[in-house]
Every structure is written in C-alpha cells, then in structure tokens.
Amino acid sequence: MLPALPDGDERELESSEEGGGAGEERRQERHGSTYHSLYGYRSGRCSQQGAGGRDGSPGSAAAETPSGEDFSLSLLDTNLPAEAETELRSFISKRLTKGALFEGMGNVASVGLSIPEYKVGCYYCRFQQENILEMATPESDINVPEYVVCFLGGSEKGLELFRLELDKYIQSLKINLDLEQKSLETYINPYLRSWFENAICPIQRVVQLFQEKLAFLLHAALSYTPVEVKNADERTEKDVSRFLAAASLQGLVQEGTMTSLCIAMTEEQHKSMVIDCSGPLPQLHNAGSNRFCEDWMHAFVNGAEGGNPFLFRQILENFKLKAIQDINNLKRFIRQAEMNHYALFKCYLFLKNCGSGDILLRIVKVEHAEMPEARNVVTVLEEFMRETSVA
C-alpha cells in the first residue's frame, strides 16, 4: 500500500497554480514561464549616487522608482515584459516602504502580474555585495551596494518549499556580483535565468534518473550513510548531493544524534554506498533499503508522470514527516517499556511492521546512549530483531 500524502497531495498543489490542471500545462510552466529581476537598491541618503541600469549606466530614469520614495530601485536585469516588470517593481517598493524586506532574508509571496499566469509565486530577497562588505569598516566611508533579486514561477506554496534552496542560490550572487557589462552578460544574466533549473529541479532530475533505485538513496539519507558518486558530470553529482541533503532529517532530530550517526556510519567504511554513473543508468554498490523506503519510492515514481517539481518536494517533506512520526512513536514506546514488559512487545511489533526498523533502532540507540534503562530496552529490541531476521 502506497503512503498517503497528508495535506500536500497533487490536487492541492495543482490548484494553487494558475492553469495547473493538465500535465502539459505544468510542463510549459516549468520551461517557459519562469522569470527573474535584479534591482540595485539605494536608501534615501545615498540614492543620489545612483545605481547601474540595465545598460550599465548610472540610474536609468525609465527603470527607477518614483522620486517621492525614500529609496531608489534601479533595474539591472530582467526577462519580464516591461509592463509586468513595472508591476513587480511596484510590489517590491511597497514591501520596502513597509519595512518588510530585511537584508539577507528571503520571502515568498503571490504576485499579480500582467503575464499569462496572472498570479505567480515570487521569491524576493534584499542582499549586499559580499566582497565590498568585507572591505567596508566604520571609518572607511564605503557605501556597500545593496540589491533586490526576484525569482518568479509556479505558486507561492510551491516556492515556499524551496525557500532554503533559493537562499543558498543567491549566496553566489553576493560573492560574484560585478556590474561590469561583460560580467552581467557572461555570468549574472545566465545565472539568474537558470534559477529554476538549478534550485528547483534537482530533486525531479534525481527521481527521473534513479527511478526504482531511488529507494536506496532514500535509505542512505535516513541512515546517514556516506555516499560516493563516481564518473558523473558536475550537475548530476550536485543533484545527488542536494537530494540527499533535502531527504535527510538534519534539523529535525537532535544535533548530537545526527553527529554521532554520521561519525558511526563514516567509521564503517564497508557501509559507504557507491553510485557509478559511467553507464546509461546509475549502478549502486553497497546499497541498502527497506520496505518504508520502497513504499515511498513508488510515491515518487508515480508522481513523475506529471512533471511537477513542486510535487516531488512535497512528497519528500511528507516522507520526512512520516519518518519523524515513527521515531517519536518508538521513543514513546521505549519509555513505556522501561516499566512494562507488554510495552516492550509493542515496541517489537512496531519495529517489525513500520518498514524502517533498522534505521529507527540505530537512531534511538544513539539518542539513548547515556540513559541506562532505555539503552537496555534498545539492546533487547536489537536481539529480538536479529533473531527474527535470522529465523
């Protein structure tokens, strides 16, 4: 039986996107309807200095916010139609006026623009140029340039799932931003144009590449198994790394537990999983799986027909949610089993039926290492599971 998708099924995701009813429409949205805009931002005290326009010249009048504002927004690069860009700039200006746009903190909203989607998801972030920021001191009198970047595509709900990825994506802009015309054309413009493929689509590409073998990747992510990728191009290697990071329980389990698991799995070198991409299909060595990961693999593979990258991320979040629920249930049963032998049997039945007993036992064993009574329960459960597997 395939796992359910609580509060995040495909219908809900589709309905949150304008025109998202048919798979073909979603595919068109993915490839043809993603946009970006980059603005130079100056507060009122330094707006007279201007900011480079799209042609690199200071302060293009056609691309400036109204002079009545206490700040200046200058358009540096966009692929939006002129009318839609003006509407987006008006939206960003209102956010700045309200003081709702803090440096380095990405936000997601739904924006109504005069483009076919009408309402479209918009990620926007104000940031400073990092290489100049490092040189600035209170005595240097250097005005550190600030910028606002906007990525538009899909729905607000869909982009919200990828906010951390988009935050990371602009880190490279902060480091490499150079408004020389050559840099704008050769690096910044291509980087902005490819935001959707690079930040949103890696999970989808991994699902399409691994298909039924995805269960092994899910198992490696949950169990903190080291993964080595061989003979792969740079994009595939990065995609696999991003998928494993997104599928792991980092931030959802205790930090000490995660560190101990990583150390334990790294020390067991024979447990490292190797992915060989030298052939048309990836070959996996030293790979492990379980029923839990295989069930969720089917949810991913079945969702691949629609071609909706936001759906894959929602499935991945539900996968992690279920894993955390199982961990919490097992910990609750273990606390009960410290004083009740029947609860110990309940622990055993839960581990046997949940489909991921191998991983759950490993996690709770690390968490309860300094708790003698709970550790004794875990030891007994390990014996039960070992005897059952041998039998």
C-alpha positions, 0 to 999 in steps of 0.5 A, spaced: 500 500 500 502 506 497 503 512 503 498 517 503 500 524 502 497 528 508 495 535 506 500 536 500 497 531 495 497 533 487 490 536 487 492 541 492 498 543 489 495 543 482 490 548 484 494 553 487 497 554 480 494 558 475 492 553 469 495 547 473 490 542 471 493 538 465 500 535 465 502 539 459 500 545 462 505 544 468 510 542 463 510 549 459 510 552 466 516 549 468 520 551 461 517 557 459 514 561 464 519 562 469 522 569 470 527 573 474 529 581 476 535 584 479 534 591 482 540 595 485 537 598 491 539 605 494 536 608 501 534 615 501 541 618 503 545 615 498 540 614 492 543 620 489 549 616 487 545 612 483 545 605 481 547 601 474 541 600 469 540 595 465 545 598 460 550 599 465 549 606 466 548 610 472 540 610 474 536 609 468 530 614 469 525 609 465 527 603 470 527 607 477 522 608 482 518 614 483 522 620 486 517 621 492 520 614 495 525 614 500 529 609 496 531 608 489 530 601 485 534 601 479 533 595 474 539 591 472 536 585 469 530 582 467 526 577 462 519 580 464 515 584 459 516 591 461 509 592 463 509 586 468 516 588 470 513 595 472 508 591 476 513 587 480 517 593 481 511 596 484 510 590 489 517 590 491 517 598 493 511 597 497 514 591 501 520 596 502 516 602 504 513 597 509 519 595 512 518 588 510 524 586 506 530 585 511 537 584 508 539 577 507 532 574 508 528 571 503 520 571 502 515 568 498 509 571 496 503 571 490 504 576 485 499 579 480 502 580 474 500 582 467 503 575 464 499 569 462 499 566 469 496 572 472 498 570 479 505 567 480 509 565 486 515 570 487 521 569 491 524 576 493 530 577 497 534 584 499 542 582 499 549 586 499 555 585 495 559 580 499 566 582 497 565 590 498 562 588 505 568 585 507 572 591 505 567 596 508 569 598 516 566 604 520 571 609 518 572 607 511 566 611 508 564 605 503 557 605 501 556 597 500 551 596 494 545 593 496 540 589 491 533 586 490 533 579 486 526 576 484 525 569 482 518 568 479 514 561 477 509 556 479 505 558 486 507 561 492 506 554 496 510 551 491 516 556 492 515 556 499 518 549 499 524 551 496 525 557 500 532 554 503 534 552 496 533 559 493 537 562 499 543 558 498 542 560 490 543 567 491 549 566 496 553 566 489 550 572 487 553 576 493 560 573 492 560 574 484 556 580 483 560 585 478 556 590 474 561 590 469 557 589 462 561 583 460 560 580 467 552 581 467 552 578 460 557 572 461 555 570 468 549 574 472 544 574 466 545 566 465 545 565 472 539 568 474 535 565 468 537 558 470 534 559 477 529 554 476 533 549 473 538 549 478 534 550 485 528 547 483 529 541 479 534 537 482 530 533 486 525 531 479 532 530 475 534 525 481 527 521 481 527 521 473 534 518 473 534 513 479 527 511 478 526 504 482 533 505 485 531 511 488 529 507 494 536 506 496 538 513 496 532 514 500 535 509 505 542 512 505 539 519 507 535 516 513 541 512 515 546 517 514 550 513 510 556 516 506 555 516 499 560 516 493 558 518 486 563 516 481 564 518 473 558 523 473 558 530 470 558 536 475 550 537 475 548 530 476 553 529 482 550 536 485 543 533 484 545 527 488 548 531 493 542 536 494 537 530 494 540 527 499 541 533 503 533 535 502 531 527 504 535 527 510 532 529 517 538 534 519 534 539 523 529 535 525 532 530 530 537 532 535 544 535 533 548 530 537 544 524 534 545 526 527 553 527 529 554 521 532 550 517 526 554 520 521 561 519 525 558 511 526 556 510 519 563 514 516 567 509 521 564 503 517 567 504 511 564 497 508 557 501 509 559 507 504 554 506 498 557 507 491 553 510 485 557 509 478 554 513 473 559 511 467 553 507 464 546 509 461 543 508 468 546 509 475 549 502 478 549 502 486 554 498 490 553 497 497 546 499 497 541 498 502 533 499 503 527 497 506 520 496 505 518 504 508 523 506 503 520 502 497 513 504 499 515 511 498 519 510 492 513 508 488 510 515 491 515 518 487 515 514 481 508 515 480 508 522 481 513 523 475 508 522 470 506 529 471 512 533 471 511 537 477 517 539 481 513 542 486 510 535 487 516 531 488 518 536 494 512 535 497 512 528 497 519 528 500 517 533 506 511 528 507 516 522 507 520 526 512 514 527 516 512 520 516 519 518 518 519 523 524 512 520 526 515 513 527 521 515 531 517 519 536 512 513 536 518 508 538 521 513 543 514 513 546 514 506 546 521 505 549 519 509 555 513 505 556 517 499 556 522 501 561 516 499 566 512 494 562 514 488 559 507 488 554 510 495 552 516 492 550 512 487 545 509 493 542 515 496 541 517 489 537 511 489 533 512 496 531 519 495 529 517 489 525 511 492 521 513 500 520 518 498 514 524 502 517 526 498 523 533 498 522 534 505 521 529 507 527 533 502 532 540 505 530 537 512 531 534 511 538 540 507 540 544 513 539 539 518 542 539 513 548 546 512 549 547 515 556 540 513 559 541 506 562 534 503 562 532 505 555 539 503 552 537 496 555 530 496 552 534 498 545 539 492 546 533 487 547 529 490 541 536 489 537 536 481 539 529 480 538 530 483 531 536 479 529 533 473 531 527 474 527 531 476 521 535 470 522 529 465 523 
